[in-house]
Amino acid sequence: MAYNKTEILALPDEEKLLPITADDIAFAEERLKLHKANPTEGMEWDEVREKIKAKYGF
């Protein structure tokens, strides 16, 4: 299925958003809780992007 970027960007914001479930919210809240408990764990986005690029070539 092809998508027209111009048409998608012209949609009202409400139509661009995907519905968020209670499970999605619970997952995000748990991840935030883990981050607050261990703020120095994890990687910066630039580091993640470089690892993906090195592994997969894009």
N, C-alpha and C positions, 0 to 999 in steps of 0.2 A: 504494500500500500504506500503510495507516494503522499507526501505532505507538502503543503505550500506554506513556507515559512512566513511569508507576508500575511497570508490569511490567519495563521495561528497568532501572530503578534498583534493583529488587529482585533482579536477577540477581547471582550471585557475580562477583567481579572478573574471574576468569579468562574468563568468558563475555562480558564487556563489551569486552574487548580484541580488537583486530584482530591477525592474525599480522603479524610484522615480517620482511621478507626481508633477505638479505645486501645487496641493492641499497639498501634503505632505510637500513640502518646505514651503508653507505659514503657515501651522500648526506649524512646527518647529520654524519658525521665530517668530511667535506670542508667543509661549511658552518661547523662549529666551528673548523676550521683557518683558514678565511678570516677568521672573526671575530677570532680571536686575533691574526692578522697585521695586521688593520685594525680595531681595536675602536671607533674613532670613526666609521667609515662606517655608512651605513644610517640608519634612522629609528626613533624610539620608536613603540610601538604606538598611542599616542594620536594621533600625527601621521598614521600610516597610516589609522586609522579616520576621521579628519576628512577626509582626501583622498577616501576611498571615499564618505563621506556627501555631500561636495560634488559629486562626479562623478555618483553614482548615486541620491542622494536617500534613502539608508537607512543 
